[in-house]
Amino acid sequence: MTATMLLERFKMIAKAFLPDGRLNAFPPDFTIRRPILSLLRRRLGRGEACFLALYRWESKSDPEHRQHSREEEKRLSAASRKQLTMLAREQFGSRELIGMDQYGPQDYVVLVSAPQDPDESFVPVALFRRLELLRHAFEGGTAAVMPEAAEQWQLTGTYVPVSSASWDCDPNAAAVLKETFDFALALATGAVTPQVIEARRQLDEILAEGRISVLAQPIMDLRSGDVYGWEILTRGPAASVFHMPDELFRFAGQSKLLSKLEFIVVRHALDEIASRRICEPVFLNVTPVTLAHPLFMAHLEQCLERHPSLSPGQIVLEITERHEIHDLAEMSRILDRFREKGYRFAIDDAGSGYSSLQWIGELMPELIKIDRSVIQFVDRYKVKESLLRAIVTAAEEMNCDVVAEGVEREEEADVLFRLNVSMGQGYYFARPNPLMHEHERGIFQEMKERIQIRRGLVAS
C-alpha cells in the first residue's frame, strides 16, 4: 500500500471519530454510523419541523441524443458538492441546516429545519423563497466554475416536508428520510405514487377553484430607462407544494392539465392588467401545446371582451424552448392566425440550445428573449459575449427587438449597454411583484436614472 493510500485510509478512520455536526456535508459511507440520520433523528425527536430540498441536474439535451461522458458527470458532481456545501451553510447556518448528501448521479438533498405555521400544509412560503435563492445561487456558482454546465444542464428544485406523521407512527429516521426523498423524486420526475396521487388531487382543487395568482417583473428599456413592459409570472397557493411555478407547471404538464392551467393564468393575468390600467405591453408565457389548442384564441378574445381597455396589440405571447415544437411549419401558420388579430410573439430562452435558434429563423418572432445562461457572467466569458453579439446582430437584420433576461449584476448590464441591447430584465432592475397602478411607480424613477448614468459611462 502506497503512502498516499495509507494517508487516505488514516483520514477516513479519523473522520469516524468526528462529531455528527462536522460530518453533515456529503459524509463518507460509514458502516458504524450515519451522521445525517443521527442529526435528523434528533431534530424530529425534539418535535422540530424538517424539510427536504431535492436539487436535480437535468440534461437540456433530448434523451435520445444525450451524450454526457462519465468524466463530465464526475466534474459536475465535484463542482456541485463544493458549491452546495458552501452556499447551504451560508444560507442556513448551523441552527437550521441539518445536512446535505448526494442520492443519485445528479441528485442532491439538503435537509433543514424551520418554523412551520399549522395552517401551511407543505413548505412555508418564507422557506420556499430561501430554498429557491439557494437553487439560483447553486446553479450560478456551479456555472461560474464550470461554464459548460450552463450549456448542458439545468437545475430544478423540489421542496417537501419530512413526514412528521410517519415519524410519530414509526420513529425510524432512515425509513422516514427514504419516504420523503421518494416523494420529492416522484414529484420531480412524474412517477406515480400515493403521494403523487394526492398531489394530483390538490392540483385539481387548485384549478377548479382558480387559486392562481400572478406577479409581474418589469422589462426595462435600456435606452430611455423607462419600463417597456411586464412579464407575467405565475404562483400557486402560498401554502402548497405548487406555490413555485417550476413545480406547478411541471406537474400540470405531467398530469395533462397544462392547457387548463394556462387558460386560467391568462384569464387571471388579463383581469389584473385591466384592473391596474396597465398600458404597456404584457408578456404572457404560453406553451406550444396551448397555442395549438383549438379554443385558445377564442379564450383570449373572450377575456379581452371583458376588458375593452385592453387590445391584442398590447399582448406578447412568449413561447419557451423548454416545450418541444414537433411541426414548425404548422406552428408558423398558427402564429400567423394570431398575428392577423394583432398579437405579437417572443421566443424565450434564446441561446440555451439549438432549437431556439431554429425557431427564431422559422417563426420570425417580433421579440427575442436571450436566456439568462448567456447573460450570467457575460462580462467574464468572451464566448458568451460573442454569442450575445451574434444574436443581437441577427435580431437587427430581422427587425425584431431583444430582451436580455436574468440580469443580476451591474457588470452584466454594462455589457448590454455596450452592445446596444434594447431591453433588459432581471433582479438588477427589479424583482417580481404584484402589478402596480401608474401612481405607484415612483420606485422606477431611481432605476431610470441609474440606467441613464451607466449607459452614459459605458458610451464614454
C-alpha positions in Angstrom: 0.0 0.0 0.0 1.4 3.4 -1.0 1.9 6.3 1.3 -1.0 8.2 -0.4 -3.3 5.3 0.2 -2.3 5.0 3.8 -2.9 8.7 4.3 -6.4 8.5 2.8 -7.2 5.4 5.0 -6.0 7.3 8.1 -8.2 10.3 7.1 -11.2 8.1 6.8 -10.6 6.5 10.2 -10.1 9.9 11.7 -13.4 11.1 10.4 -15.2 8.3 12.1 -14.5 9.9 15.4 -15.7 13.4 14.5 -19.0 14.7 15.9 -22.0 14.4 13.6 -22.3 18.1 13.1 -18.8 18.1 11.5 -19.9 15.4 9.0 -23.2 16.9 7.8 -21.9 17.7 4.2 -21.7 14.6 2.0 -20.3 12.3 4.7 -18.3 9.3 3.7 -20.0 5.9 3.9 -19.5 4.5 7.4 -20.6 1.0 8.4 -20.9 2.0 12.1 -22.8 5.3 11.8 -24.8 7.6 9.6 -24.3 11.2 10.7 -27.1 12.8 8.8 -29.6 10.3 10.0 -28.5 10.9 13.6 -28.9 14.7 13.1 -32.3 14.2 11.6 -33.4 11.9 14.3 -32.5 14.4 17.0 -34.5 17.2 15.3 -37.6 15.1 14.7 -37.3 13.7 18.2 -37.4 17.3 19.5 -40.6 17.9 17.5 -38.9 20.3 15.0 -40.4 20.7 11.5 -37.9 19.4 9.0 -37.9 19.8 5.2 -36.1 18.2 2.3 -34.9 20.1 -0.8 -34.1 18.0 -3.8 -31.8 19.8 -6.3 -31.6 17.8 -9.6 -29.4 18.5 -12.6 -31.4 17.7 -15.7 -29.8 17.5 -19.1 -31.0 20.0 -21.6 -30.5 17.5 -24.4 -33.1 15.3 -25.9 -32.8 11.9 -24.1 -32.2 10.2 -27.4 -29.3 12.5 -28.2 -27.8 12.8 -24.6 -24.1 12.1 -24.7 -22.6 13.3 -21.5 -19.4 11.4 -20.7 -18.7 9.9 -17.3 -15.9 12.4 -16.9 -18.2 15.3 -17.5 -20.7 14.0 -14.9 -17.9 13.5 -12.4 -16.7 17.1 -12.9 -20.2 18.4 -12.4 -20.6 16.3 -9.3 -17.4 17.6 -7.8 -18.3 21.2 -8.6 -21.8 20.7 -7.3 -20.7 19.3 -3.9 -18.3 22.1 -3.3 -20.8 24.8 -4.3 -23.7 23.4 -2.4 -21.6 22.8 0.8 -20.5 26.5 0.8 -23.8 28.0 -0.2 -26.1 25.9 2.0 -24.0 26.8 5.1 -24.1 30.5 4.2 -27.9 30.4 3.6 -28.9 28.5 6.7 -26.2 28.2 9.2 -25.7 25.5 11.9 -29.0 26.2 13.6 -31.2 25.4 10.6 -29.0 23.2 8.4 -29.3 19.5 9.2 -27.2 18.2 6.4 -26.7 17.5 2.7 -25.9 14.5 0.6 -25.9 13.1 -2.9 -28.6 10.5 -3.6 -28.1 9.8 -7.3 -25.7 10.7 -10.1 -27.1 14.3 -10.2 -29.5 14.4 -7.3 -28.6 16.5 -4.2 -30.5 16.7 -1.0 -30.5 19.4 1.6 -32.2 18.9 4.9 -33.2 21.9 7.0 -35.4 22.7 10.0 -37.7 25.8 10.1 -40.7 27.1 11.9 -44.0 25.9 10.3 -47.4 27.5 10.6 -50.0 24.9 11.4 -52.2 26.3 8.6 -49.4 25.6 6.0 -49.6 22.0 4.8 -46.4 21.9 2.8 -43.4 24.2 2.9 -43.7 27.6 4.4 -43.5 30.4 1.9 -40.5 32.1 3.5 -38.6 28.8 3.4 -39.6 28.3 -0.2 -38.1 31.6 -1.1 -34.8 30.8 0.7 -34.6 27.4 -1.0 -35.2 29.0 -4.4 -32.5 31.5 -3.7 -30.2 28.7 -2.8 -31.1 26.9 -6.0 -30.4 30.0 -8.0 -27.0 30.6 -6.3 -26.1 26.9 -6.6 -26.8 26.9 -10.3 -25.0 30.2 -10.9 -22.0 29.3 -8.8 -21.5 25.9 -10.5 -21.8 27.6 -13.9 -19.1 30.1 -12.9 -16.6 27.4 -12.2 -17.8 25.1 -14.9 -19.2 27.3 -17.7 -20.1 24.3 -19.9 -22.5 23.1 -17.2 -24.9 26.1 -18.0 -25.0 25.0 -21.6 -25.7 21.3 -21.0 -27.6 21.1 -17.7 -30.4 22.9 -15.8 -31.1 22.7 -12.1 -34.6 22.0 -10.8 -35.7 22.3 -7.2 -38.4 20.3 -5.4 -39.2 21.0 -1.7 -41.3 18.8 0.6 -41.7 18.4 4.3 -40.2 15.5 6.2 -43.3 13.5 7.2 -43.8 14.1 11.0 -46.8 11.7 10.8 -44.6 8.8 9.6 -42.1 9.7 12.4 -44.9 9.6 15.0 -46.0 6.2 13.8 -42.5 4.7 13.5 -39.5 6.7 14.7 -37.2 5.3 12.1 -35.2 8.1 10.6 -33.9 6.0 7.7 -37.4 5.0 6.7 -38.8 8.5 7.0 -36.0 10.0 5.0 -36.4 7.5 2.3 -40.1 8.1 2.1 -39.6 11.8 1.9 -36.9 11.5 -0.8 -39.1 9.2 -2.8 -41.9 11.7 -2.7 -39.7 14.5 -3.8 -38.2 12.4 -6.6 -41.7 11.3 -7.7 -42.8 15.0 -7.9 -39.7 15.9 -9.9 -40.0 13.0 -12.4 -43.7 12.3 -12.6 -43.6 8.8 -11.2 -47.0 7.5 -9.9 -47.0 7.0 -6.1 -49.7 7.5 -3.5 -48.2 10.9 -2.6 -48.3 12.0 -6.3 -52.0 10.9 -6.5 -52.7 13.1 -3.5 -50.7 15.9 -5.2 -52.9 15.5 -8.3 -56.0 15.8 -6.2 -54.7 19.1 -4.8 -53.8 20.4 -8.2 -57.4 19.5 -9.4 -58.7 21.5 -6.5 -56.5 24.5 -7.2 -57.6 24.6 -10.9 -61.2 24.1 -10.1 -61.2 26.9 -7.6 -58.9 29.1 -9.7 -56.4 29.6 -6.8 -53.7 31.0 -9.0 -52.1 34.4 -8.5 -49.9 36.4 -10.8 -46.9 38.7 -10.3 -45.1 41.0 -12.8 -41.5 41.7 -13.5 -40.7 44.9 -15.4 -38.8 44.7 -18.7 -36.7 47.9 -18.9 -36.0 49.9 -22.0 -32.2 50.2 -21.8 -32.1 53.3 -24.0 -34.6 55.5 -22.2 -34.6 53.8 -18.8 -38.4 53.6 -18.8 -40.5 50.5 -18.2 -41.1 48.9 -21.6 -43.4 46.2 -20.5 -44.2 43.5 -17.9 -43.7 39.7 -17.9 -46.5 38.0 -16.1 -45.3 35.3 -13.7 -47.5 32.6 -12.0 -47.7 31.5 -8.4 -49.8 28.7 -6.9 -51.4 28.9 -3.4 -48.9 30.1 -0.8 -49.2 27.1 1.5 -49.0 24.5 -1.3 -46.2 22.5 -2.8 -47.3 24.1 -6.1 -46.6 27.6 -4.9 -43.5 28.0 -7.2 -44.0 27.9 -11.0 -41.5 25.2 -11.7 -43.4 22.6 -9.7 -46.8 23.9 -10.7 -46.2 23.8 -14.5 -44.1 20.6 -14.5 -46.7 18.7 -12.6 -49.5 20.1 -14.7 -47.7 19.0 -17.8 -47.2 15.5 -16.4 -50.9 15.4 -15.4 -52.1 16.5 -18.9 -53.6 19.7 -17.3 -51.1 22.2 -18.8 -53.6 24.0 -21.2 -56.2 24.1 -18.5 -53.7 25.8 -16.2 -52.6 28.3 -18.8 -56.2 29.2 -19.7 -56.7 30.1 -16.0 -53.4 32.1 -15.9 -54.3 34.1 -19.0 -57.7 35.0 -17.5 -56.2 36.0 -14.2 -53.4 38.0 -15.8 -55.7 40.0 -18.0 -58.1 40.7 -15.1 -55.2 42.1 -13.1 -53.8 44.1 -16.0 -57.1 45.7 -16.7 -57.8 46.4 -13.0 -54.4 48.2 -12.7 -54.9 50.0 -16.0 -51.6 48.8 -17.4 -51.0 50.4 -20.8 -47.5 48.9 -21.6 -47.0 45.6 -23.4 -47.5 42.5 -21.3 -45.7 39.2 -21.9 -47.7 36.0 -21.3 -45.9 32.7 -21.2 -47.7 30.1 -23.4 -46.6 26.7 -24.4 -46.8 25.4 -28.0 -49.4 22.9 -26.8 -51.7 25.7 -25.6 -51.1 27.8 -28.6 -52.3 25.0 -30.8 -55.4 24.4 -28.7 -58.5 24.9 -30.9 -60.1 27.0 -28.2 -57.2 29.2 -27.1 -57.8 32.1 -29.5 -61.5 32.2 -28.6 -60.5 32.2 -24.9 -58.2 35.2 -25.4 -60.9 37.1 -27.3 -63.5 36.4 -24.5 -61.0 37.7 -21.9 -60.4 40.9 -24.0 -64.2 41.4 -24.5 -64.5 41.6 -20.7 -61.9 44.4 -20.7 -62.4 46.9 -23.5 -59.3 48.9 -22.4 -57.1 46.0 -23.5 -56.2 45.1 -27.1 -54.4 42.3 -28.9 -51.6 44.7 -29.8 -50.7 45.0 -26.1 -50.2 41.3 -25.7 -46.9 39.5 -26.4 -47.2 35.7 -26.3 -43.9 34.3 -25.1 -43.0 30.8 -26.3 -40.3 28.9 -24.4 -37.9 26.3 -25.9 -38.5 24.0 -22.9 -41.6 22.7 -24.7 -40.9 21.0 -28.0 -42.5 22.0 -31.3 -42.9 19.0 -33.5 -44.1 20.8 -36.6 -42.6 24.2 -37.2 -44.5 24.8 -40.4 -47.8 24.2 -38.7 -46.8 26.4 -35.7 -45.8 29.2 -38.1 -49.3 29.0 -39.6 -50.8 29.2 -36.1 -48.8 32.2 -35.2 -49.9 34.0 -38.4 -53.5 33.5 -37.5 -52.8 35.2 -34.1 -50.8 38.0 -35.8 -53.8 38.7 -38.1 -55.7 39.6 -34.9 -52.8 41.9 -33.7 -50.9 39.6 -31.2 -47.1 39.6 -31.2 -44.7 36.8 -30.3 -41.5 36.4 -28.4 -39.1 33.4 -28.4 -37.9 32.7 -24.9 -34.6 31.1 -23.8 -32.7 32.1 -27.0 -29.1 30.9 -26.8 -29.8 28.0 -24.4 -29.8 25.4 -27.2 -30.0 24.8 -30.9 -33.8 24.6 -31.0 -34.4 28.3 -30.1 -32.1 29.5 -32.9 -34.0 27.3 -35.3 -37.3 28.6 -34.0 -36.2 32.2 -34.5 -35.3 31.6 -38.1 -38.6 29.8 -38.9 -41.1 31.5 -36.7 -39.8 35.1 -37.2 -40.8 36.5 -33.7 -41.3 40.2 -33.1 -39.0 39.8 -30.0 -36.2 37.6 -28.9 -35.6 36.9 -25.2 -32.0 35.9 -24.5 -31.6 33.1 -21.9 -30.0 34.0 -18.6 -27.4 31.3 -19.2 -25.9 33.6 -21.8 -26.2 36.8 -19.7 -24.8 35.3 -16.5 -21.2 36.4 -16.2 -21.2 37.6 -19.8 -18.6 40.2 -18.7 -16.2 37.4 -17.8 -16.5 35.0 -20.7 -15.7 36.1 -24.3 -17.6 33.2 -25.8 -20.8 34.4 -24.1 -20.3 38.0 -25.3 -19.7 36.7 -28.8 -22.9 34.7 -28.7 -24.8 37.7 -27.4 -23.4 39.9 -30.1 -24.4 37.4 -32.8 -28.0 37.2 -31.5 -28.2 41.0 -31.4 -26.9 41.3 -34.9 -29.3 38.7 -36.2 -32.2 40.4 -34.4 -31.3 43.7 -36.1 -31.3 42.1 -39.5 -34.7 40.5 -38.8 -36.0 43.8 -37.5 -37.0 42.4 -34.1 -36.3 43.6 -30.5 -34.1 41.9 -28.0 -34.7 41.4 -24.3 -31.7 40.2 -22.1 -33.1 38.0 -19.2 -31.6 37.3 -15.9 -29.5 40.4 -15.5 -28.3 40.5 -11.9 -25.1 42.4 -11.8 -24.0 45.9 -12.9 -21.2 44.4 -14.9 -23.6 42.4 -16.9 -25.8 45.5 -17.5 -22.8 47.4 -18.7 -22.1 44.8 -21.4 -25.7 45.2 -22.6 -25.2 48.9 -22.8 -22.0 48.5 -24.8 -23.6 46.1 -27.3 -26.7 48.3 -27.6 -29.1 45.6 -26.4 -32.5 47.3 -26.4 -34.1 45.8 -23.3 -33.2 44.1 -20.1 -35.0 42.1 -17.3 -33.8 40.7 -14.0 -33.1 41.2 -10.3 -30.6 44.0 -11.1 -33.6 46.1 -12.3 -36.5 44.7 -10.1 -37.8 41.5 -8.6 -41.3 40.2 -9.5 -44.0 41.9 -7.5 -47.8 42.4 -7.7 -48.8 44.6 -10.6 -48.7 48.3 -9.8 -51.0 51.2 -10.7 -49.5 54.1 -12.6 -49.3 56.3 -9.4 -47.3 53.6 -7.5 -44.4 53.5 -9.9 -42.2 56.2 -8.3 -39.7 53.4 -7.4 -38.7 53.1 -11.0 -37.5 56.7 -11.3 -34.3 55.8 -9.4 -33.7 52.9 -11.8 -34.3 55.1 -14.8 -31.6 57.5 -13.6 -29.2 54.6 -12.9 -29.7 53.2 -16.4 -29.1 56.6 -18.0 -26.0 57.2 -15.9 -24.5 53.7 -16.5 -25.3 53.9 -20.2 -23.6 57.3 -20.4 -20.5 56.0 -18.6 -20.2 53.0 -20.9 -20.6 55.1 -24.0 -17.9 57.5 -22.9 
